[in-house]
Amino acid sequence: MRIFHSWFQVRLTVCAMAVLCAWSSTAQSADRPAKFAVASTQVQALGIQTVPLQTQQTQNQAHADSVQTSYPAQVVIPPTATQVISSPVNGMVSQLWVQTNDSVRAGTPLVRIASAEFGQQQLHLLQASTRTSLTAQASQREQALYAEGLIAQRRVQEAQAAMMDADAALLQAKAALRLMGMSSASIDKVLASGKPQDSLLLTAPQAGVVTDMAVKPGQRVDPSTALLHLVQTGTLWLEIQVPVAEGARWLPGTQLNVQGRSVTAKILSRSAMVDAGS
C-alpha cells in the first residue's frame, strides 16, 4: 500500500508541474508581441511555403481543372507519322543504303532493286517517245499538204488525232515510271540517252528515321513486299494508363506536364477500353 501511495503522489506532482508549466508558458506568450520576424534563411531551412488564401469554390475549381497525380506513360508514334516503303516492282534487292535507326533526309537513297519489269517499262517510254516524234512530223506534213490543196482536211484531222494519242501514251509511260519511284530527272536522262537503266533506286520521300528494315541484299521482292518503315519523330504521343476511378478527370484538351522534360502535353482523346491486365 505504501508503494502504491508513493507512486500516486509522484504522478500527481508531475501533473501539477505540467499544469504550472503550461500556465507559465501562456502567461509569457501573452506578454510577447503578436508578430515577429523570421529570417529568410530560417524559412528556407524549415521548408516553409506560403500561398495566397483561396475560397473553397476556387480551390475546388483548381482541383477539378488540374491533375495533381503522376502516372507512367509509354511513348508511341502517331499513325500518320509512319510511312511504309514498299517495292513498286518485281525484282531483287541488290543494295541497301541505310540501316535501322538511321536518320535520313528527303531524297536520301534507301534501296536499290534490280528488275526486268522496270527495264520493260522504260522500253515502253522510249517507244512512246519515238511514236510522239513521228506523229508530230506526220501532222506537220499533212498540214503543209492541206495548205497547198493536195489532200483533204480529213487527213489533217486524223494526223492530229494520232499525235494526241501518242502524247497521251508518253505521259502515261512517264507516270508509270514515277509511280515505280523513278525521278523526273532520271526519266529525262533515259529519254535523252535512249538507254534504259538496269536497276531502280528508291529514295526517301521525306525526312525521318528508318525502322523495321525487313529485307536483305539478294532477297526477291514484289509490289506487296514492305522494305522498311520511315518514321517522323517531330511529334510523339503518350499513352497513359489511368485508374478507372480517375478517368473522369482526364478530359480532352487538358494540359499535362511531362516530368523530366521541359515540355507540356495536351490530352487528345480518352479511350473507353479497360486494360484487363491491370
Backbone hydrogen bonds in HBPLUS format (Angstrom, degrees):
<---DONOR---> <-ACCEPTOR-->    atom                        ^
c    i                          cat <-CA-CA->   ^        H-A-AA   ^      H-
h    n   atom  resd res      DA  || num        DHA   H-A  angle D-A-AA Bond
n    s   type  num  typ     dist DA aas  dist angle  dist       angle   num
A0005-HIS N   A0001-MET O   2.95 MM   4  6.08 159.2  1.99 143.2 149.3     1
A0006-SER N   A0002-ARG O   2.82 MM   4  5.97 166.3  1.84 154.3 157.6     2
A0007-TRP N   A0003-ILE O   3.07 MM   4  6.26 161.0  2.11 148.0 152.7     3
A0008-PHE N   A0004-PHE O   2.97 MM   4  6.14 151.9  2.05 146.6 154.5     4
A0009-GLN N   A0005-HIS O   3.05 MM   4  6.32 153.9  2.12 148.8 154.9     5
A0010-VAL N   A0006-SER O   3.11 MM   4  6.38 152.0  2.20 144.7 152.3     6
A0011-ARG N   A0007-TRP O   3.06 MM   4  6.33 159.7  2.10 148.2 152.7     7
A0012-LEU N   A0008-PHE O   3.11 MM   4  6.34 155.6  2.17 144.8 151.3     8
A0013-THR N   A0009-GLN O   2.92 MM   4  6.14 155.5  1.98 147.3 154.1     9
A0014-VAL N   A0010-VAL O   2.99 MM   4  6.26 159.4  2.04 153.6 158.2    10
A0015-CYS N   A0011-ARG O   3.03 MM   4  6.24 161.5  2.07 147.6 152.4    11
A0016-ALA N   A0012-LEU O   2.93 MM   4  6.13 155.9  1.98 148.4 155.1    12
A0017-MET N   A0013-THR O   2.98 MM   4  6.22 155.5  2.04 146.7 153.3    13
A0018-ALA N   A0014-VAL O   2.96 MM   4  6.23 152.3  2.04 147.8 155.5    14
A0019-VAL N   A0015-CYS O   2.98 MM   4  6.26 155.3  2.04 149.2 155.2    15
A0020-LEU N   A0016-ALA O   2.89 MM   4  6.11 155.5  1.95 146.6 154.0    16
A0021-CYS N   A0017-MET O   2.86 MM   4  6.11 156.2  1.92 148.6 154.7    17
A0022-ALA N   A0018-ALA O   2.97 MM   4  6.16 158.7  2.01 145.1 150.9    18
A0023-TRP N   A0019-VAL O   2.90 MM   4  6.12 155.1  1.97 146.6 153.4    19
A0024-SER N   A0020-LEU O   2.87 MM   4  6.06 155.9  1.93 146.0 153.2    20
A0025-SER N   A0021-CYS O   2.84 MM   4  6.07 156.4  1.89 149.7 155.9    21
A0026-THR N   A0022-ALA O   3.00 MM   4  6.19 151.1  2.08 142.4 149.9    22
A0027-ALA N   A0023-TRP O   2.95 MM   4  6.16 152.7  2.03 145.3 152.9    23
A0028-GLN N   A0024-SER O   2.94 MM   4  6.19 153.8  2.01 146.3 153.4    24
A0029-SER N   A0025-SER O   2.95 MM   4  6.10 156.2  2.00 143.6 150.0    25
A0030-ALA N   A0026-THR O   3.13 MM   4  6.27 139.9  2.30 138.3 147.6    26
A0031-ASP N   A0028-GLN O   3.05 MM   3  5.33 136.7  2.25 101.4 113.2    27
A0032-ARG N   A0029-SER O   3.22 MM   3  5.11 142.3  2.37  94.1 104.6    28
A0042-GLN N   A0039-ALA O   3.07 MM   3  5.31 122.6  2.42 100.8 114.5    29
A0043-VAL N   A0039-ALA O   3.06 MM   4  6.47 154.2  2.13 149.9 157.6    30
A0044-GLN N   A0040-SER O   2.96 MM   4  6.19 159.4  2.01 147.9 152.8    31
A0045-ALA N   A0041-THR O   2.91 MM   4  6.06 153.1  1.98 140.9 149.0    32
A0046-LEU N   A0042-GLN O   2.91 MM   4  6.05 152.8  1.99 147.7 153.9    33
A0048-ILE N   A0043-VAL O   3.11 MM   5  5.41 158.0  2.16 159.2 159.1    34
A0047-GLY N   A0044-GLN O   3.21 MM   3  5.10 147.1  2.32  94.8 104.6    35
A0059-GLN N   A0055-THR O   3.04 MM   4  6.30 161.8  2.08 154.3 159.2    36
A0060-ASN N   A0056-GLN O   3.00 MM   4  6.16 158.8  2.04 143.8 149.5    37
A0061-GLN N   A0057-GLN O   2.94 MM   4  6.13 155.0  2.00 145.4 152.4    38
A0062-ALA N   A0058-THR O   2.92 MM   4  6.13 164.4  1.94 152.0 155.9    39
A0063-HIS N   A0059-GLN O   2.91 MM   4  6.06 153.0  1.98 145.6 153.6    40
A0064-ALA N   A0060-ASN O   2.93 MM   4  6.12 141.9  2.08 141.0 151.0    41
A0065-ASP N   A0061-GLN O   2.96 MM   4  6.16 146.1  2.08 148.5 157.5    42
A0074-GLN N   A0239-GLU O   2.90 MM 165  5.11 158.4  1.95 136.8 142.9    43
A0239-GLU N   A0074-GLN O   2.85 MM 165  5.11 168.2  1.86 147.3 150.4    44
A0076-VAL N   A0237-TRP O   2.90 MM 161  5.19 166.1  1.92 138.7 142.9    45
A0237-TRP N   A0076-VAL O   2.96 MM 161  5.19 169.4  1.97 163.8 161.2    46
A0081-ALA N   A0078-PRO O   2.98 MM   3  5.37 159.5  2.02 114.8 121.5    47
A0232-GLN N   A0081-ALA O   2.89 MM 151  5.13 159.4  1.93 148.0 155.0    48
A0083-GLN N   A0230-LEU O   2.88 MM 147  5.14 156.7  1.93 144.6 152.5    49
A0230-LEU N   A0083-GLN O   2.80 MM 147  5.14 165.5  1.83 155.0 160.1    50
A0085-ILE N   A0228-LEU O   2.90 MM 143  5.39 171.7  1.91 158.9 160.6    51
A0227-LEU N   A0085-ILE O   2.76 MM 142  5.65 144.4  1.88 141.4 153.1    52
A0228-LEU N   A0085-ILE O   3.25 MM 143  5.39 154.7  2.32 142.1 148.8    53
A0087-SER N   A0225-THR O   3.06 MM 138  5.86 155.2  2.12 161.8 169.7    54
A0091-GLY N   A0221-VAL O   3.12 MM 130  5.59 164.9  2.14 145.1 146.0    55
A0221-VAL N   A0091-GLY O   2.92 MM 130  5.59 167.7  1.94 148.6 151.6    56
A0092-MET N   A0114-ALA O   2.92 MM  22  5.31 154.2  1.99 145.7 153.8    57
A0114-ALA N   A0092-MET O   2.88 MM  22  5.31 154.3  1.94 162.7 159.3    58
A0093-VAL N   A0219-GLN O   2.93 MM 126  5.46 167.2  1.95 153.5 155.9    59
A0218-GLY N   A0093-VAL O   2.62 MM 125  5.22 176.0  1.62 156.9 158.4    60
A0094-SER N   A0112-ARG O   2.91 MM  18  5.68 153.2  1.98 145.5 153.4    61
A0095-GLN N   A0112-ARG O   3.41 MM  17  5.10 151.5  2.49 137.8 134.4    62
A0112-ARG N   A0095-GLN O   2.92 MM  17  5.10 165.2  1.94 153.9 153.8    63
A0097-TRP N   A0110-LEU O   2.85 MM  13  4.97 170.8  1.86 148.6 147.3    64
A0102-ASP N   A0099-GLN O   3.20 MM   3  5.73 149.3  2.30 138.0 135.9    65
A0101-ASN N   A0210-VAL O   2.66 MM 109  5.09 163.0  1.69 152.5 152.5    66
A0210-VAL N   A0102-ASP O   2.85 MM 108  5.35 164.7  1.87 153.5 157.6    67
A0104-VAL N   A0208-GLY O   2.90 MM 104  5.63 165.6  1.92 161.1 166.0    68
A0208-GLY N   A0104-VAL O   3.11 MM 104  5.63 158.0  2.16 144.0 146.9    69
A0108-THR N   A0105-ARG O   3.15 MM   3  5.61 157.7  2.20 137.6 135.2    70
A0107-GLY N   A0204-ALA O   2.72 MM  97  4.94 165.9  1.74 143.2 148.3    71
A0204-ALA N   A0108-THR O   2.87 MM  96  5.27 149.4  1.96 138.7 147.8    72
A0110-LEU N   A0202-LEU O   2.79 MM  92  5.63 162.4  1.82 164.0 160.1    73
A0202-LEU N   A0111-VAL O   2.78 MM  91  5.29 171.5  1.79 173.2 171.1    74
A0113-ILE N   A0200-LEU O   2.76 MM  87  5.10 163.4  1.79 150.2 155.0    75
A0200-LEU N   A0113-ILE O   2.68 MM  87  5.10 166.4  1.70 150.2 152.6    76
A0119-GLY N   A0115-SER O   3.38 MM   4  6.66 150.4  2.47 133.6 140.4    77
A0120-GLN N   A0116-ALA O   2.96 MM   4  6.25 150.4  2.05 148.1 156.4    78
A0121-GLN N   A0117-GLU O   3.09 MM   4  6.34 152.0  2.17 144.7 151.3    79
A0122-GLN N   A0118-PHE O   3.19 MM   4  6.48 147.6  2.30 141.4 149.7    80
A0123-LEU N   A0119-GLY O   3.06 MM   4  6.36 143.9  2.19 141.2 150.9    81
A0124-HIS N   A0120-GLN O   3.12 MM   4  6.50 149.5  2.22 145.2 152.5    82
A0125-LEU N   A0121-GLN O   3.12 MM   4  6.43 143.4  2.26 136.9 146.8    83
A0126-LEU N   A0122-GLN O   3.02 MM   4  6.41 155.8  2.08 149.4 154.3    84
A0127-GLN N   A0123-LEU O   2.97 MM   4  6.22 160.5  2.01 151.3 156.8    85
A0128-ALA N   A0124-HIS O   2.94 MM   4  6.05 158.0  1.98 145.0 151.0    86
A0129-SER N   A0125-LEU O   2.93 MM   4  6.16 150.9  2.02 145.9 154.3    87
A0130-THR N   A0126-LEU O   2.97 MM   4  6.22 156.1  2.03 147.8 153.6    88
A0131-ARG N   A0127-GLN O   2.97 MM   4  6.18 163.0  2.00 150.2 154.9    89
A0132-THR N   A0128-ALA O   2.98 MM   4  6.12 148.7  2.08 141.2 149.6    90
A0133-SER N   A0129-SER O   3.12 MM   4  6.43 155.8  2.18 145.6 151.0    91
A0134-LEU N   A0130-THR O   3.03 MM   4  6.33 161.3  2.07 152.4 157.3    92
A0135-THR N   A0131-ARG O   2.96 MM   4  6.08 166.3  1.98 151.5 155.1    93
A0136-ALA N   A0132-THR O   3.04 MM   4  6.12 148.1  2.14 141.8 150.3    94
A0137-GLN N   A0133-SER O   3.08 MM   4  6.32 157.1  2.14 146.4 152.0    95
A0138-ALA N   A0134-LEU O   2.93 MM   4  6.15 157.8  1.98 149.0 155.7    96
A0139-SER N   A0135-THR O   2.93 MM   4  6.03 152.5  2.00 140.4 147.4    97
A0140-GLN N   A0136-ALA O   3.11 MM   4  6.36 156.7  2.16 145.0 150.6    98
A0141-ARG N   A0137-GLN O   3.01 MM   4  6.27 156.0  2.07 147.8 154.5    99
A0142-GLU N   A0138-ALA O   2.95 MM   4  6.15 162.7  1.98 151.3 155.7   100
A0143-GLN N   A0139-SER O   3.05 MM   4  6.21 155.9  2.11 145.5 151.9   101
A0144-ALA N   A0140-GLN O   3.07 MM   4  6.32 148.9  2.17 141.8 149.9   102
A0145-LEU N   A0141-ARG O   3.00 MM   4  6.31 159.1  2.05 152.5 157.8   103
A0146-TYR N   A0142-GLU O   2.89 MM   4  6.08 153.0  1.97 146.2 154.0   104
A0147-ALA N   A0143-GLN O   2.96 MM   4  6.12 149.5  2.06 139.6 147.7   105
A0148-GLU N   A0144-ALA O   3.21 MM   4  6.51 138.1  2.39 138.8 149.0   106
A0150-LEU N   A0145-LEU O   2.98 MM   5  5.41 162.2  2.01 160.6 155.1   107
A0149-GLY N   A0146-TYR O   2.98 MM   3  4.93 152.3  2.06  99.9 108.7   108
A0156-VAL N   A0153-GLN O   3.05 MM   3  5.22 123.3  2.39  99.6 114.0   109
A0157-GLN N   A0153-GLN O   3.08 MM   4  6.48 158.9  2.12 154.7 160.3   110
A0158-GLU N   A0154-ARG O   2.96 MM   4  6.23 155.4  2.02 150.3 157.1   111
A0159-ALA N   A0155-ARG O   3.04 MM   4  6.18 153.9  2.11 141.2 147.7   112
A0160-GLN N   A0156-VAL O   3.01 MM   4  6.27 155.8  2.07 149.3 155.6   113
A0161-ALA N   A0157-GLN O   2.98 MM   4  6.20 153.7  2.05 146.4 153.5   114
A0162-ALA N   A0158-GLU O   3.00 MM   4  6.22 156.2  2.06 146.0 152.1   115
A0163-MET N   A0159-ALA O   3.03 MM   4  6.25 151.0  2.12 142.9 150.7   116
A0164-MET N   A0160-GLN O   3.01 MM   4  6.27 152.7  2.08 145.4 152.3   117
A0165-ASP N   A0161-ALA O   3.02 MM   4  6.30 154.8  2.08 147.9 154.4   118
A0166-ALA N   A0162-ALA O   3.04 MM   4  6.27 154.6  2.11 144.4 151.1   119
A0167-ASP N   A0163-MET O   2.97 MM   4  6.22 154.3  2.04 146.7 153.6   120
A0168-ALA N   A0164-MET O   3.03 MM   4  6.24 156.3  2.08 146.6 152.6   121
A0169-ALA N   A0165-ASP O   3.01 MM   4  6.26 154.5  2.08 146.5 153.2   122
A0170-LEU N   A0166-ALA O   3.03 MM   4  6.26 151.7  2.11 145.7 152.9   123
A0171-LEU N   A0167-ASP O   3.02 MM   4  6.31 158.5  2.07 148.8 154.3   124
A0172-GLN N   A0168-ALA O   2.97 MM   4  6.18 153.5  2.04 146.2 153.6   125
A0173-ALA N   A0169-ALA O   2.99 MM   4  6.20 152.0  2.07 143.8 150.9   126
A0174-LYS N   A0170-LEU O   3.04 MM   4  6.30 157.4  2.09 149.3 154.9   127
A0175-ALA N   A0171-LEU O   2.96 MM   4  6.17 158.3  2.01 146.2 152.4   128
A0176-ALA N   A0172-GLN O   2.97 MM   4  6.16 155.3  2.03 146.7 153.0   129
A0177-LEU N   A0173-ALA O   3.20 MM   4  6.42 154.7  2.27 143.1 149.0   130
A0178-ARG N   A0174-LYS O   2.97 MM   4  6.28 152.0  2.05 148.2 156.5   131
A0179-LEU N   A0175-ALA O   2.95 MM   4  6.21 151.4  2.03 148.0 155.5   132
A0180-MET N   A0176-ALA O   3.14 MM   4  6.40 133.4  2.37 134.2 146.3   133
A0182-MET N   A0177-LEU O   3.01 MM   5  5.51 160.7  2.05 152.5 146.9   134
A0181-GLY N   A0178-ARG O   2.98 MM   3  5.07 153.3  2.05 101.2 109.7   135
A0187-ILE N   A0183-SER O   3.05 MM   4  6.38 152.5  2.13 147.4 155.3   136
A0188-ASP N   A0184-SER O   2.99 MM   4  6.23 162.3  2.02 149.5 153.6   137
A0189-LYS N   A0185-ALA O   3.03 MM   4  6.22 144.8  2.15 138.4 148.5   138
A0190-VAL N   A0186-SER O   3.01 MM   4  6.29 154.1  2.08 146.8 152.5   139
A0191-LEU N   A0187-ILE O   3.01 MM   4  6.32 159.2  2.06 150.9 156.6   140
A0192-ALA N   A0188-ASP O   2.94 MM   4  6.12 150.1  2.03 143.1 151.1   141
A0193-SER N   A0189-LYS O   2.95 MM   4  6.10 159.0  1.99 150.4 155.6   142
A0194-GLY N   A0190-VAL O   2.70 MM   4  5.37 148.4  1.80 143.7 152.9   143
A0209-VAL N   A0231-VAL O   2.70 MM  22  5.10 152.4  1.78 141.7 150.3   144
A0231-VAL N   A0209-VAL O   2.90 MM  22  5.10 172.4  1.91 144.6 146.6   145
A0211-THR N   A0229-HIS O   2.80 MM  18  5.05 168.2  1.81 150.9 152.4   146
A0229-HIS N   A0211-THR O   2.85 MM  18  5.05 156.8  1.90 171.3 164.4   147
A0214-ALA N   A0227-LEU O   2.87 MM  13  5.29 165.1  1.90 150.8 153.7   148
A0219-GLN N   A0216-LYS O   3.14 MM   3  5.72 154.4  2.21 143.3 143.1   149
A0225-THR N   A0222-ASP O   2.91 MM   3  5.47 168.8  1.93 131.0 132.2   150
A0246-GLU N   A0243-PRO O   2.98 MM   3  5.37 142.6  2.13 108.0 118.7   151
A0247-GLY N   A0244-VAL O   3.18 MM   3  5.12 155.3  2.25 101.6 109.1   152
A0249-ARG N   A0246-GLU O   3.10 MM   3  5.77 153.7  2.18 119.9 126.9   153
A0250-TRP N   A0247-GLY O   3.20 MM   3  5.46 152.8  2.27 107.6 115.3   154
A0254-THR N   A0251-LEU O   3.16 MM   3  5.86 159.3  2.21 143.1 144.4   155
A0253-GLY N   A0267-ILE O   2.74 MM  14  5.10 159.4  1.78 137.6 143.9   156
A0267-ILE N   A0254-THR O   3.06 MM  13  5.48 160.9  2.09 148.9 154.0   157
A0256-LEU N   A0265-ALA O   2.72 MM   9  5.05 161.4  1.76 152.6 154.1   158
A0265-ALA N   A0256-LEU O   2.84 MM   9  5.05 163.3  1.86 143.3 149.0   159
A0258-VAL N   A0263-VAL O   3.43 MM   5  6.10 170.4  2.44 156.3 154.2   160
A0261-ARG N   A0258-VAL O   3.21 MM   3  5.64 158.2  2.26 131.7 132.4   161
A0278-SER N   A0275-ASP O   3.37 MM   3  5.69 149.0  2.47 104.8 112.4   162
